[in-house]
Amino acid sequence: MLNSDTIVTQRSWYKVARVEDFPANGGACIKVKDQQIAVFHFSRNNEWYASQHLCPHRQQMGLARGMIGDIQGEPKVACPFHKQTFSLKSGTCLSSDEYQIQVYPVKVEKGFVYVGLEE
């Protein structure tokens, strides 16, 4: 039984591209419905992350072209324009408290990359 405080969301998985369509240790922008999403492949660890492509600092598309890495094991992307850094797990801005980005789950099945969006 659900109480009135319980939020139920449904996630849809979208097949976005083949694994080899993404650069090793880099990102690429894909479009799902009307959303531009940055997908990142940390090939050295075989880990995948996805976030909004829009940098919230100056409202510019470009996070997929950002530099990826980690801070004490936390995967991150740095905006190529303004160098704000964001956690690819939580979306938290690691260089200030002002901004946050939306992050999305990613899975790989049979050589294809899928991004999960809540409906």
C-alpha positions as CSV (number, residue, x, y, z in Angstrom):
1,M,0.0,0.0,0.0
2,L,1.3,3.5,-0.9
3,N,0.9,6.4,1.4
4,S,0.3,9.9,0.2
5,D,4.0,10.8,0.5
6,T,5.1,8.1,-1.9
7,I,6.1,9.2,-5.4
8,V,5.9,6.6,-8.1
9,T,7.7,7.2,-11.3
10,Q,8.0,5.1,-14.4
11,R,11.2,5.0,-16.4
12,S,11.5,4.4,-20.1
13,W,14.7,3.2,-21.7
14,Y,15.8,4.7,-25.0
15,K,18.3,2.9,-27.3
16,V,20.5,5.8,-28.3
17,A,23.5,4.4,-30.2
18,R,26.0,1.6,-30.5
19,V,28.8,1.4,-27.9
20,E,31.4,2.1,-30.7
21,D,29.6,5.4,-31.6
22,F,31.0,7.0,-28.4
23,P,34.6,8.1,-28.0
24,A,36.7,6.3,-25.4
25,N,37.1,8.4,-22.3
26,G,34.9,11.2,-23.7
27,G,31.3,12.3,-24.4
28,A,28.8,12.8,-27.2
29,C,25.5,14.5,-27.4
30,I,22.4,12.5,-28.3
31,K,18.8,13.6,-28.6
32,V,15.9,11.8,-27.0
33,K,12.5,13.3,-27.6
34,D,13.1,17.0,-27.2
35,Q,16.1,16.7,-24.8
36,Q,19.8,17.0,-25.6
37,I,21.6,14.5,-23.4
38,A,25.4,14.2,-22.9
39,V,26.5,10.5,-22.7
40,F,30.0,9.8,-21.3
41,H,32.1,6.6,-21.6
42,F,34.8,6.1,-19.1
43,S,36.4,3.3,-21.1
44,R,39.2,2.7,-18.7
45,N,36.6,1.5,-16.1
46,N,33.9,0.6,-18.6
47,E,31.5,3.0,-16.9
48,W,28.8,5.0,-18.5
49,Y,27.0,8.2,-17.4
50,A,24.5,10.6,-18.8
51,S,23.5,14.2,-18.0
52,Q,21.8,17.1,-19.5
53,H,23.9,18.7,-22.3
54,L,23.0,22.3,-21.1
55,C,25.5,23.9,-18.8
56,P,23.3,25.8,-16.2
57,H,25.9,28.5,-15.6
58,R,25.4,30.4,-18.8
59,Q,22.7,28.3,-20.4
60,Q,25.0,27.0,-23.2
61,M,24.9,23.5,-24.8
62,G,28.2,21.8,-24.5
63,L,28.7,19.5,-21.5
64,A,29.2,16.5,-23.9
65,R,32.4,18.2,-25.0
66,G,33.6,18.8,-21.5
67,M,36.7,17.2,-19.9
68,I,35.8,14.1,-17.9
69,G,37.7,12.6,-15.0
70,D,37.2,12.1,-11.3
71,I,37.7,13.8,-7.9
72,Q,38.6,11.2,-5.2
73,G,36.7,8.5,-7.2
74,E,33.7,10.7,-8.0
75,P,33.2,10.8,-11.8
76,K,32.9,14.4,-13.1
77,V,32.6,16.5,-16.2
78,A,34.0,20.1,-16.5
79,C,32.1,22.5,-18.7
80,P,34.3,23.4,-21.7
81,F,33.2,27.0,-21.5
82,H,33.2,28.0,-17.9
83,K,35.1,25.1,-16.1
84,Q,32.3,24.4,-13.6
85,T,32.6,20.8,-12.6
86,F,29.6,18.5,-12.0
87,S,29.3,15.0,-10.5
88,L,28.1,12.5,-13.1
89,K,26.5,10.4,-10.3
90,S,24.4,13.1,-8.5
91,G,24.5,16.2,-10.7
92,T,25.9,18.3,-7.9
93,C,28.2,21.1,-8.9
94,L,31.6,20.3,-7.4
95,S,33.0,23.8,-7.9
96,S,30.2,25.8,-6.3
97,D,26.8,25.5,-4.6
98,E,24.9,27.5,-7.2
99,Y,24.2,24.9,-9.9
100,Q,23.0,21.4,-10.4
101,I,22.5,19.3,-13.5
102,Q,20.1,16.5,-14.3
103,V,21.7,13.0,-14.5
104,Y,20.2,9.9,-16.1
105,P,20.8,6.2,-15.7
106,V,22.7,4.4,-18.5
107,K,22.8,0.7,-19.4
108,V,24.6,-1.2,-22.1
109,E,23.0,-4.3,-23.6
110,K,24.2,-6.4,-26.6
111,G,26.5,-3.6,-27.8
112,F,23.9,-0.8,-27.5
113,V,23.7,2.1,-25.1
114,Y,20.4,3.0,-23.4
115,V,19.4,6.1,-21.4
116,G,16.6,5.9,-18.9
117,L,14.2,8.9,-18.7
118,E,11.4,9.2,-16.1
119,E,8.0,9.7,-17.8
